[in-house]
């Protein structure tokens, strides 16, 4: 079960619903802004890799 610390909850809540759901599905602990940034970077990297491997 994912956890979002109160100190960054306002930043987390400012994200789109789809992005929040994608983060929560990862079962992560977000204790600080650095944890949030790391997960967002992971999501971007995965999306870029999917896009690069998609047939054209």
Buried (B, 14 or more C-beta within 10 A) or exposed (E): EBEBBEEBEEEBEEBEEEBBEBBBEEEBEBEEEEBBEEBBEBBEEEEEEEEEEEEE
